[in-house]
């Protein structure tokens, strides 16, 4: 009984991690998509934006 509960707990936390990862991916995709559609309205702040933010290599291009 106890073992089964632990197993379920692990599965749930794994699912949450996956969902979080997907959420971040979705947000980035939507952001990039809206940037493309709107013709990148933040052209002036983009130069400072990219330098202030730590450059994280995106695995999905």
C-alpha positions in Angstrom: 0.0 0.0 0.0 2.7 2.5 1.0 4.8 1.6 -1.9 2.0 2.2 -4.4 1.4 5.7 -2.9 5.1 6.6 -3.3 5.0 5.4 -6.9 1.9 7.5 -7.6 3.6 10.6 -6.0 6.6 10.2 -8.2 4.4 9.9 -11.3 2.5 13.0 -10.4 5.6 15.1 -9.8 7.0 13.9 -13.1 3.8 14.9 -14.9 3.9 18.3 -13.3 7.5 18.8 -14.5 6.6 17.8 -18.0 3.7 20.1 -18.0 5.8 23.0 -16.7 8.4 22.4 -19.5 5.7 22.3 -22.1 4.2 25.5 -20.7 7.5 27.4 -20.9 8.0 26.1 -24.5 4.5 27.2 -25.4 5.0 30.7 -24.0 8.3 31.1 -25.8 6.7 29.9 -29.1 3.7 32.2 -28.7 6.0 35.1 -27.8 8.2 34.5 -30.9 5.1 34.0 -33.1 3.5 37.3 -31.9 6.9 39.0 -32.5 7.0 37.8 -36.0 3.4 38.7 -36.7 3.7 42.2 -35.2 7.0 42.8 -37.0 9.0 43.0 -33.8 7.7 46.3 -32.4 10.3 46.2 -29.6 13.2 46.9 -32.0 14.6 49.7 -29.8 14.8 47.7 -26.6 15.9 44.4 -28.2 19.6 45.3 -28.1 19.6 46.0 -24.4 17.1 43.2 -23.8 19.3 40.5 -25.2 22.4 41.7 -23.3 20.7 42.0 -19.9 19.1 38.6 -20.2 21.4 35.6 -19.7 21.7 34.0 -23.1 20.1 30.6 -22.8 20.6 28.4 -25.9 17.2 27.3 -27.2 17.2 23.6 -28.2 14.0 24.1 -30.3 14.5 26.5 -33.2 
